[in-house]
Amino acid sequence: MPTAIDRFLAAHDAGEIADREIMKEAVKDSLAALVALAPGRSVEVRIPPFAAVQAIPGGTHRRGTPPAVVETDPVTWLLLCSGRLSWQEARNSGKVHASGERSDLSHWLPLKVA
């Protein structure tokens, strides 16, 4: 059975916009995969309006503004996760906003999402 990311990519490849629920599920699944791959709390990864997680080994953040933040839209995130878009391309285009130590996620992307 295809994953939510597979369904998102199929719609994207067909030039369509994936259903909101598919995108939401794909974002949540991919963020869970990132946390499993890179457990930690040093970077907050935000994919509004669907989810945000803390991941990446390093210092722990508990309250207030995180010292490292990555934020992007769901389509860009899912293209990064699938390897269809490189971290550098996304950063250069301004589609990803990343600040703080350890906010370069290129080491962790693309993700293997089951």
N, CA, C and O atoms as CSV, one atom per row, in Angstrom:
chain,resi,resn,atom,element,x,y,z
A,1,MET,N,N,0.840,-1.179,0.000
A,1,MET,CA,C,0.000,0.000,0.000
A,1,MET,C,C,0.888,1.246,0.000
A,1,MET,O,O,1.835,1.325,0.782
A,2,PRO,N,N,0.596,2.210,-0.860
A,2,PRO,CA,C,1.445,3.402,-0.926
A,2,PRO,C,C,1.335,4.253,0.348
A,2,PRO,O,O,0.264,4.372,0.943
A,3,THR,N,N,2.450,4.830,0.743
A,3,THR,CA,C,2.462,5.722,1.898
A,3,THR,C,C,1.843,7.062,1.508
A,3,THR,O,O,1.598,7.328,0.332
A,4,ALA,N,N,1.598,7.888,2.502
A,4,ALA,CA,C,1.072,9.230,2.243
A,4,ALA,C,C,2.058,10.029,1.388
A,4,ALA,O,O,1.649,10.813,0.532
A,5,ILE,N,N,3.340,9.831,1.621
A,5,ILE,CA,C,4.338,10.534,0.809
A,5,ILE,C,C,4.274,10.053,-0.636
A,5,ILE,O,O,4.382,10.859,-1.561
A,6,ASP,N,N,4.099,8.744,-0.841
A,6,ASP,CA,C,3.942,8.216,-2.206
A,6,ASP,C,C,2.734,8.841,-2.891
A,6,ASP,O,O,2.795,9.203,-4.066
A,7,ARG,N,N,1.637,8.965,-2.151
A,7,ARG,CA,C,0.415,9.552,-2.724
A,7,ARG,C,C,0.613,11.033,-3.016
A,7,ARG,O,O,0.139,11.532,-4.037
A,8,PHE,N,N,1.309,11.738,-2.130
A,8,PHE,CA,C,1.631,13.141,-2.384
A,8,PHE,C,C,2.467,13.273,-3.653
A,8,PHE,O,O,2.173,14.107,-4.510
A,9,LEU,N,N,3.517,12.443,-3.773
A,9,LEU,CA,C,4.404,12.521,-4.934
A,9,LEU,C,C,3.677,12.176,-6.229
A,9,LEU,O,O,3.937,12.786,-7.267
A,10,ALA,N,N,2.773,11.209,-6.177
A,10,ALA,CA,C,1.993,10.857,-7.370
A,10,ALA,C,C,1.157,12.038,-7.821
A,10,ALA,O,O,1.093,12.331,-9.015
A,11,ALA,N,N,0.520,12.713,-6.892
A,11,ALA,CA,C,-0.272,13.893,-7.242
A,11,ALA,C,C,0.637,14.994,-7.774
A,11,ALA,O,O,0.312,15.639,-8.771
A,12,HIS,N,N,1.756,15.210,-7.127
A,12,HIS,CA,C,2.710,16.245,-7.551
A,12,HIS,C,C,3.214,15.962,-8.965
A,12,HIS,O,O,3.289,16.868,-9.795
A,13,ASP,N,N,3.556,14.712,-9.234
A,13,ASP,CA,C,4.053,14.334,-10.553
A,13,ASP,C,C,2.997,14.513,-11.635
A,13,ASP,O,O,3.325,14.762,-12.795
A,14,ALA,N,N,1.734,14.386,-11.255
A,14,ALA,CA,C,0.632,14.559,-12.205
A,14,ALA,C,C,0.246,16.034,-12.353
A,14,ALA,O,O,-0.691,16.365,-13.079
A,15,GLY,N,N,0.980,16.925,-11.656
A,15,GLY,CA,C,0.688,18.342,-11.738
A,15,GLY,C,C,-0.516,18.754,-10.914
A,15,GLY,O,O,-1.105,19.811,-11.139
A,16,GLU,N,N,-0.877,17.910,-9.958
A,16,GLU,CA,C,-2.029,18.183,-9.109
A,16,GLU,C,C,-1.570,18.564,-7.706
A,16,GLU,O,O,-0.422,18.336,-7.325
A,17,ILE,N,N,-2.478,19.138,-6.961
A,17,ILE,CA,C,-2.215,19.440,-5.563
A,17,ILE,C,C,-2.814,18.306,-4.740
A,17,ILE,O,O,-3.994,17.983,-4.874
A,18,ALA,N,N,-2.002,17.715,-3.903
A,18,ALA,CA,C,-2.471,16.600,-3.075
A,18,ALA,C,C,-3.533,17.071,-2.102
A,18,ALA,O,O,-3.530,18.223,-1.667
A,19,ASP,N,N,-4.434,16.177,-1.767
A,19,ASP,CA,C,-5.462,16.424,-0.771
A,19,ASP,C,C,-4.808,16.864,0.538
A,19,ASP,O,O,-3.734,16.376,0.891
A,20,ARG,N,N,-5.447,17.774,1.250
A,20,ARG,CA,C,-4.914,18.313,2.507
A,20,ARG,C,C,-4.623,17.204,3.526
A,20,ARG,O,O,-3.600,17.248,4.210
A,21,GLU,N,N,-5.504,16.223,3.629
A,21,GLU,CA,C,-5.292,15.144,4.594
A,21,GLU,C,C,-4.094,14.279,4.216
A,21,GLU,O,O,-3.375,13.803,5.094
A,22,ILE,N,N,-3.873,14.073,2.931
A,22,ILE,CA,C,-2.689,13.325,2.472
A,22,ILE,C,C,-1.426,14.100,2.833
A,22,ILE,O,O,-0.458,13.530,3.337
A,23,MET,N,N,-1.448,15.415,2.569
A,23,MET,CA,C,-0.278,16.226,2.896
A,23,MET,C,C,-0.017,16.226,4.398
A,23,MET,O,O,1.132,16.120,4.828
A,24,LYS,N,N,-1.061,16.343,5.186
A,24,LYS,CA,C,-0.910,16.344,6.644
A,24,LYS,C,C,-0.296,15.034,7.124
A,24,LYS,O,O,0.637,15.034,7.928
A,25,GLU,N,N,-0.820,13.928,6.631
A,25,GLU,CA,C,-0.292,12.618,7.019
A,25,GLU,C,C,1.157,12.464,6.563
A,25,GLU,O,O,1.989,11.952,7.313
A,26,ALA,N,N,1.464,12.896,5.359
A,26,ALA,CA,C,2.824,12.787,4.829
A,26,ALA,C,C,3.807,13.617,5.653
A,26,ALA,O,O,4.913,13.164,5.947
A,27,VAL,N,N,3.404,14.826,6.021
A,27,VAL,CA,C,4.267,15.678,6.844
A,27,VAL,C,C,4.502,15.027,8.201
A,27,VAL,O,O,5.642,14.954,8.659
A,28,LYS,N,N,3.450,14.555,8.845
A,28,LYS,CA,C,3.598,13.944,10.169
A,28,LYS,C,C,4.455,12.677,10.103
A,28,LYS,O,O,5.295,12.448,10.973
A,29,ASP,N,N,4.241,11.854,9.070
A,29,ASP,CA,C,5.049,10.644,8.911
A,29,ASP,C,C,6.519,10.985,8.699
A,29,ASP,O,O,7.401,10.345,9.272
A,30,SER,N,N,6.776,11.991,7.876
A,30,SER,CA,C,8.165,12.353,7.581
A,30,SER,C,C,8.847,12.974,8.793
A,30,SER,O,O,10.027,12.718,9.034
A,31,LEU,N,N,8.126,13.780,9.555
A,31,LEU,CA,C,8.725,14.340,10.763
A,31,LEU,C,C,9.006,13.247,11.791
A,31,LEU,O,O,10.014,13.299,12.496
A,32,ALA,N,N,8.122,12.263,11.877
A,32,ALA,CA,C,8.378,11.123,12.774
A,32,ALA,C,C,9.628,10.373,12.323
A,32,ALA,O,O,10.420,9.930,13.155
A,33,ALA,N,N,9.807,10.231,11.018
A,33,ALA,CA,C,11.004,9.564,10.496
A,33,ALA,C,C,12.263,10.368,10.816
A,33,ALA,O,O,13.303,9.791,11.133
A,34,LEU,N,N,12.174,11.694,10.736
A,34,LEU,CA,C,13.321,12.532,11.086
A,34,LEU,C,C,13.678,12.359,12.555
A,34,LEU,O,O,14.852,12.210,12.893
A,35,VAL,N,N,12.682,12.378,13.427
A,35,VAL,CA,C,12.935,12.205,14.862
A,35,VAL,C,C,13.549,10.835,15.142
A,35,VAL,O,O,14.439,10.717,15.985
A,36,ALA,N,N,13.084,9.803,14.445
A,36,ALA,CA,C,13.644,8.460,14.635
A,36,ALA,C,C,15.091,8.391,14.153
A,36,ALA,O,O,15.927,7.736,14.775
A,37,LEU,N,N,15.380,9.067,13.049
A,37,LEU,CA,C,16.720,9.066,12.474
A,37,LEU,C,C,17.688,9.943,13.258
A,37,LEU,O,O,18.855,9.595,13.438
A,38,ALA,N,N,17.189,11.079,13.718
A,38,ALA,CA,C,18.037,12.070,14.383
A,38,ALA,C,C,17.395,12.511,15.695
A,38,ALA,O,O,16.982,13.663,15.821
A,39,PRO,N,N,17.306,11.603,16.678
A,39,PRO,CA,C,16.659,11.973,17.926
A,39,PRO,C,C,17.450,13.063,18.649
A,39,PRO,O,O,18.680,13.087,18.620
A,40,GLY,N,N,16.734,13.930,19.274
A,40,GLY,CA,C,17.345,15.026,20.019
A,40,GLY,C,C,16.368,16.172,20.119
A,40,GLY,O,O,15.209,16.057,19.720
A,41,ARG,N,N,16.849,17.285,20.659
A,41,ARG,CA,C,15.964,18.436,20.839
A,41,ARG,C,C,16.687,19.739,20.528
A,41,ARG,O,O,16.329,20.784,21.072
A,42,SER,N,N,17.699,19.699,19.663
A,42,SER,CA,C,18.474,20.909,19.417
A,42,SER,C,C,17.925,21.769,18.283
A,42,SER,O,O,18.300,22.936,18.171
A,43,VAL,N,N,17.052,21.228,17.442
A,43,VAL,CA,C,16.492,21.984,16.317
A,43,VAL,C,C,14.984,21.773,16.291
A,43,VAL,O,O,14.503,20.642,16.370
A,44,GLU,N,N,14.248,22.863,16.179
A,44,GLU,CA,C,12.809,22.748,16.000
A,44,GLU,C,C,12.518,22.835,14.508
A,44,GLU,O,O,12.895,23.805,13.851
A,45,VAL,N,N,11.850,21.824,13.978
A,45,VAL,CA,C,11.486,21.774,12.565
A,45,VAL,C,C,9.993,22.037,12.481
A,45,VAL,O,O,9.181,21.282,13.017
A,46,ARG,N,N,9.645,23.125,11.795
A,46,ARG,CA,C,8.252,23.564,11.706
A,46,ARG,C,C,7.759,23.460,10.267
A,46,ARG,O,O,8.366,24.002,9.343
A,47,ILE,N,N,6.643,22.748,10.097
A,47,ILE,CA,C,6.003,22.629,8.798
A,47,ILE,C,C,4.546,23.068,8.983
A,47,ILE,O,O,3.649,22.233,9.093
A,48,PRO,N,N,4.321,24.384,9.014
A,48,PRO,CA,C,2.956,24.857,9.233
A,48,PRO,C,C,2.087,24.602,7.999
A,48,PRO,O,O,2.587,24.664,6.876
A,49,PRO,N,N,0.831,24.324,8.181
A,49,PRO,CA,C,0.069,24.353,9.425
A,49,PRO,C,C,-0.041,22.988,10.087
A,49,PRO,O,O,-0.886,22.802,10.962
A,50,PHE,N,N,0.791,22.029,9.692
A,50,PHE,CA,C,0.556,20.650,10.095
A,50,PHE,C,C,1.282,20.177,11.349
A,50,PHE,O,O,0.685,19.470,12.161
A,51,ALA,N,N,2.537,20.540,11.534
A,51,ALA,CA,C,3.261,19.965,12.667
A,51,ALA,C,C,4.595,20.666,12.887
A,51,ALA,O,O,5.109,21.378,12.023
A,52,ALA,N,N,5.126,20.436,14.069
A,52,ALA,CA,C,6.478,20.872,14.430
A,52,ALA,C,C,7.040,19.836,15.386
A,52,ALA,O,O,6.318,19.289,16.220
A,53,VAL,N,N,8.328,19.570,15.260
A,53,VAL,CA,C,9.003,18.631,16.148
A,53,VAL,C,C,10.358,19.188,16.532
A,53,VAL,O,O,10.891,20.089,15.885
A,54,GLN,N,N,10.897,18.631,17.594
A,54,GLN,CA,C,12.283,18.903,17.944
A,54,GLN,C,C,13.071,17.641,17.664
A,54,GLN,O,O,12.666,16.540,18.037
A,55,ALA,N,N,14.203,17.816,17.001
A,55,ALA,CA,C,15.038,16.687,16.599
A,55,ALA,C,C,16.495,17.137,16.574
A,55,ALA,O,O,16.807,18.261,16.969
A,56,ILE,N,N,17.350,16.299,16.129
A,56,ILE,CA,C,18.781,16.509,15.919
A,56,ILE,C,C,19.529,16.480,17.261
A,56,ILE,O,O,19.212,17.237,18.179
A,57,PRO,N,N,20.516,15.603,17.354
A,57,PRO,CA,C,21.318,15.528,18.579
A,57,PRO,C,C,22.006,16.856,18.886
A,57,PRO,O,O,22.350,17.617,17.981
A,58,GLY,N,N,22.193,17.114,20.147
A,58,GLY,CA,C,22.860,18.338,20.586
A,58,GLY,C,C,22.207,18.859,21.842
A,58,GLY,O,O,21.568,18.110,22.581
A,59,GLY,N,N,22.368,20.138,22.081
A,59,GLY,CA,C,21.781,20.758,23.263
A,59,GLY,C,C,20.269,20.602,23.276
A,59,GLY,O,O,19.633,20.530,22.224
A,60,THR,N,N,19.707,20.550,24.455
A,60,THR,CA,C,18.267,20.371,24.619
A,60,THR,C,C,17.595,21.712,24.803
A,60,THR,O,O,18.057,22.554,25.573
A,61,HIS,N,N,16.487,21.906,24.081
A,61,HIS,CA,C,15.695,23.117,24.217
A,61,HIS,C,C,14.385,22.773,24.910
A,61,HIS,O,O,13.732,21.792,24.554
A,62,ARG,N,N,13.999,23.569,25.891
A,62,ARG,CA,C,12.774,23.265,26.631
A,62,ARG,C,C,11.739,24.386,26.605
A,62,ARG,O,O,10.545,24.097,26.522
A,63,ARG,N,N,12.149,25.661,26.673
A,63,ARG,CA,C,11.178,26.746,26.763
A,63,ARG,C,C,11.617,27.945,25.942
A,63,ARG,O,O,12.806,28.147,25.693
A,64,GLY,N,N,10.643,28.734,25.527
A,64,GLY,CA,C,10.942,29.953,24.791
A,64,GLY,C,C,11.312,29.682,23.352
A,64,GLY,O,O,11.027,28.610,22.819
A,65,THR,N,N,11.938,30.643,22.730
A,65,THR,CA,C,12.342,30.514,21.334
A,65,THR,C,C,13.506,29.548,21.224
A,65,THR,O,O,14.511,29.707,21.916
A,66,PRO,N,N,13.381,28.540,20.353
A,66,PRO,CA,C,14.469,27.576,20.200
A,66,PRO,C,C,15.725,28.241,19.616
A,66,PRO,O,O,15.612,29.200,18.853
A,67,PRO,N,N,16.914,27.743,19.964
A,67,PRO,CA,C,18.142,28.313,19.429
A,67,PRO,C,C,18.355,27.988,17.947
A,67,PRO,O,O,19.112,28.678,17.264
A,68,ALA,N,N,17.698,26.955,17.457
A,68,ALA,CA,C,17.810,26.586,16.045
A,68,ALA,C,C,16.416,26.222,15.536
A,68,ALA,O,O,15.699,25.428,16.146
A,69,VAL,N,N,16.053,26.819,14.407
A,69,VAL,CA,C,14.728,26.604,13.834
A,69,VAL,C,C,14.855,26.396,12.336
A,69,VAL,O,O,15.620,27.081,11.658
A,70,VAL,N,N,14.083,25.429,11.831
A,70,VAL,CA,C,13.935,25.217,10.393
A,70,VAL,C,C,12.440,25.306,10.117
A,70,VAL,O,O,11.637,24.657,10.788
A,71,GLU,N,N,12.073,26.114,9.123
A,71,GLU,CA,C,10.660,26.239,8.787
A,71,GLU,C,C,10.498,26.297,7.269
A,71,GLU,O,O,11.250,26.976,6.570
A,72,THR,N,N,9.504,25.571,6.785
A,72,THR,CA,C,9.181,25.583,5.366
A,72,THR,C,C,7.735,25.145,5.184
A,72,THR,O,O,7.072,24.726,6.133
A,73,ASP,N,N,7.267,25.249,3.972
A,73,ASP,CA,C,5.899,24.835,3.652
A,73,ASP,C,C,5.858,23.323,3.417
A,73,ASP,O,O,6.897,22.704,3.187
A,74,PRO,N,N,4.662,22.727,3.474
A,74,PRO,CA,C,4.555,21.268,3.328
A,74,PRO,C,C,5.086,20.727,2.002
A,74,PRO,O,O,5.747,19.688,1.989
A,75,VAL,N,N,4.815,21.398,0.899
A,75,VAL,CA,C,5.272,20.889,-0.403
A,75,VAL,C,C,6.790,20.859,-0.456
A,75,VAL,O,O,7.379,19.852,-0.849
A,76,THR,N,N,7.425,21.950,-0.066
A,76,THR,CA,C,8.894,21.992,-0.060
A,76,THR,C,C,9.460,20.918,0.852
A,76,THR,O,O,10.407,20.223,0.482
A,77,TRP,N,N,8.885,20.775,2.045
A,77,TRP,CA,C,9.371,19.767,2.988
A,77,TRP,C,C,9.291,18.366,2.385
A,77,TRP,O,O,10.247,17.594,2.464
A,78,LEU,N,N,8.164,18.049,1.792
A,78,LEU,CA,C,7.992,16.699,1.240
A,78,LEU,C,C,8.905,16.461,0.040
A,78,LEU,O,O,9.368,15.340,-0.169
A,79,LEU,N,N,9.165,17.483,-0.737
A,79,LEU,CA,C,10.129,17.343,-1.838
A,79,LEU,C,C,11.545,17.151,-1.294
A,79,LEU,O,O,12.326,16.385,-1.858
A,80,LEU,N,N,11.877,17.838,-0.207
A,80,LEU,CA,C,13.174,17.621,0.451
A,80,LEU,C,C,13.291,16.202,0.987
A,80,LEU,O,O,14.312,15.537,0.813
A,81,CYS,N,N,12.228,15.753,1.641
A,81,CYS,CA,C,12.238,14.414,2.250
A,81,CYS,C,C,12.377,13.313,1.214
A,81,CYS,O,O,12.976,12.272,1.485
A,82,SER,N,N,11.826,13.537,0.034
A,82,SER,CA,C,11.852,12.522,-1.014
A,82,SER,C,C,13.108,12.592,-1.871
A,82,SER,O,O,13.352,11.704,-2.688
A,83,GLY,N,N,13.907,13.643,-1.693
A,83,GLY,CA,C,15.105,13.803,-2.513
A,83,GLY,C,C,14.841,14.487,-3.841
A,83,GLY,O,O,15.741,14.585,-4.675
A,84,ARG,N,N,13.631,14.959,-4.049
A,84,ARG,CA,C,13.290,15.662,-5.291
A,84,ARG,C,C,13.811,17.090,-5.305
A,84,ARG,O,O,13.886,17.720,-6.359
A,85,LEU,N,N,14.167,17.594,-4.139
A,85,LEU,CA,C,14.701,18.942,-3.988
A,85,LEU,C,C,15.857,18.847,-3.004
A,85,LEU,O,O,15.735,18.212,-1.957
A,86,SER,N,N,16.965,19.471,-3.334
A,86,SER,CA,C,18.112,19.433,-2.429
A,86,SER,C,C,17.985,20.540,-1.386
A,86,SER,O,O,17.309,21.547,-1.594
A,87,TRP,N,N,18.657,20.319,-0.260
A,87,TRP,CA,C,18.666,21.316,0.801
A,87,TRP,C,C,19.198,22.640,0.261
A,87,TRP,O,O,18.625,23.695,0.534
A,88,GLN,N,N,20.285,22.592,-0.499
A,88,GLN,CA,C,20.897,23.817,-1.021
A,88,GLN,C,C,19.950,24.549,-1.971
A,88,GLN,O,O,19.840,25.774,-1.908
A,89,GLU,N,N,19.267,23.817,-2.849
A,89,GLU,CA,C,18.305,24.453,-3.752
A,89,GLU,C,C,17.184,25.132,-2.969
A,89,GLU,O,O,16.788,26.254,-3.286
A,90,ALA,N,N,16.685,24.458,-1.964
A,90,ALA,CA,C,15.601,25.021,-1.156
A,90,ALA,C,C,16.067,26.258,-0.397
A,90,ALA,O,O,15.345,27.252,-0.322
A,91,ARG,N,N,17.267,26.199,0.162
A,91,ARG,CA,C,17.808,27.371,0.872
A,91,ARG,C,C,18.046,28.529,-0.084
A,91,ARG,O,O,17.684,29.669,0.208
A,92,ASN,N,N,18.657,28.232,-1.230
A,92,ASN,CA,C,18.964,29.296,-2.185
A,92,ASN,C,C,17.710,29.974,-2.724
A,92,ASN,O,O,17.730,31.168,-3.022
A,93,SER,N,N,16.629,29.227,-2.851
A,93,SER,CA,C,15.386,29.782,-3.379
A,93,SER,C,C,14.582,30.523,-2.313
A,93,SER,O,O,13.597,31.189,-2.631
A,94,GLY,N,N,14.992,30.412,-1.062
A,94,GLY,CA,C,14.269,31.058,0.026
A,94,GLY,C,C,13.062,30.273,0.513
A,94,GLY,O,O,12.264,30.782,1.299
A,95,LYS,N,N,12.925,29.038,0.051
A,95,LYS,CA,C,11.781,28.224,0.455
A,95,LYS,C,C,11.961,27.606,1.837
A,95,LYS,O,O,10.990,27.170,2.456
A,96,VAL,N,N,13.192,27.567,2.317
A,96,VAL,CA,C,13.481,27.057,3.655
A,96,VAL,C,C,14.146,28.175,4.438
A,96,VAL,O,O,15.098,28.804,3.976
A,97,HIS,N,N,13.629,28.404,5.623
A,97,HIS,CA,C,14.239,29.366,6.539
A,97,HIS,C,C,14.874,28.553,7.656
A,97,HIS,O,O,14.193,27.816,8.368
A,98,ALA,N,N,16.181,28.695,7.799
A,98,ALA,CA,C,16.913,27.931,8.807
A,98,ALA,C,C,17.863,28.872,9.532
A,98,ALA,O,O,18.615,29.622,8.911
A,99,SER,N,N,17.813,28.816,10.853
A,99,SER,CA,C,18.700,29.655,11.636
A,99,SER,C,C,19.186,28.884,12.852
A,99,SER,O,O,18.494,28.010,13.373
A,100,GLY,N,N,20.380,29.223,13.287
A,100,GLY,CA,C,20.935,28.616,14.480
A,100,GLY,C,C,21.836,27.428,14.189
A,100,GLY,O,O,21.858,26.870,13.092
A,101,GLU,N,N,22.572,27.076,15.224
A,101,GLU,CA,C,23.497,25.952,15.130
A,101,GLU,C,C,22.739,24.654,14.859
A,101,GLU,O,O,21.683,24.417,15.446
A,102,ARG,N,N,23.258,23.836,13.997
A,102,ARG,CA,C,22.703,22.528,13.618
A,102,ARG,C,C,21.452,22.617,12.738
A,102,ARG,O,O,20.783,21.607,12.520
A,103,SER,N,N,21.128,23.812,12.231
A,103,SER,CA,C,19.909,23.941,11.431
A,103,SER,C,C,20.079,23.492,9.981
A,103,SER,O,O,19.109,23.485,9.224
A,104,ASP,N,N,21.281,23.121,9.587
A,104,ASP,CA,C,21.498,22.570,8.245
A,104,ASP,C,C,21.109,21.093,8.271
A,104,ASP,O,O,21.821,20.265,8.840
A,105,LEU,N,N,19.985,20.776,7.657
A,105,LEU,CA,C,19.474,19.399,7.677
A,105,LEU,C,C,19.949,18.561,6.489
A,105,LEU,O,O,19.469,17.443,6.301
A,106,SER,N,N,20.870,19.071,5.694
A,106,SER,CA,C,21.305,18.346,4.498
A,106,SER,C,C,21.881,16.969,4.826
A,106,SER,O,O,21.804,16.052,4.008
A,107,HIS,N,N,22.450,16.823,6.006
A,107,HIS,CA,C,23.000,15.523,6.418
A,107,HIS,C,C,21.897,14.480,6.631
A,107,HIS,O,O,22.145,13.282,6.497
A,108,TRP,N,N,20.695,14.925,6.958
A,108,TRP,CA,C,19.596,14.025,7.319
A,108,TRP,C,C,18.622,13.785,6.177
A,108,TRP,O,O,17.781,12.890,6.259
A,109,LEU,N,N,18.724,14.577,5.108
A,109,LEU,CA,C,17.776,14.494,3.991
A,109,LEU,C,C,18.458,13.956,2.736
A,109,LEU,O,O,19.642,14.224,2.534
A,110,PRO,N,N,17.761,13.214,1.894
A,110,PRO,CA,C,16.356,12.791,2.000
A,110,PRO,C,C,16.165,11.736,3.071
A,110,PRO,O,O,17.122,11.110,3.527
A,111,LEU,N,N,14.917,11.549,3.466
A,111,LEU,CA,C,14.544,10.587,4.509
A,111,LEU,C,C,14.059,9.287,3.894
A,111,LEU,O,O,13.539,9.256,2.778
A,112,LYS,N,N,14.240,8.240,4.637
A,112,LYS,CA,C,13.649,6.942,4.285
A,112,LYS,C,C,12.405,6.815,5.148
A,112,LYS,O,O,12.500,6.607,6.357
A,113,VAL,N,N,11.230,6.941,4.523
A,113,VAL,CA,C,9.982,6.874,5.261
A,113,VAL,C,C,9.229,5.626,4.848
A,113,VAL,O,O,8.938,5.431,3.668
A,114,ALA,N,N,8.912,4.777,5.821
A,114,ALA,CA,C,8.192,3.529,5.525
A,114,ALA,C,C,6.704,3.749,5.577
A,114,ALA,O,O,5.934,2.815,5.355
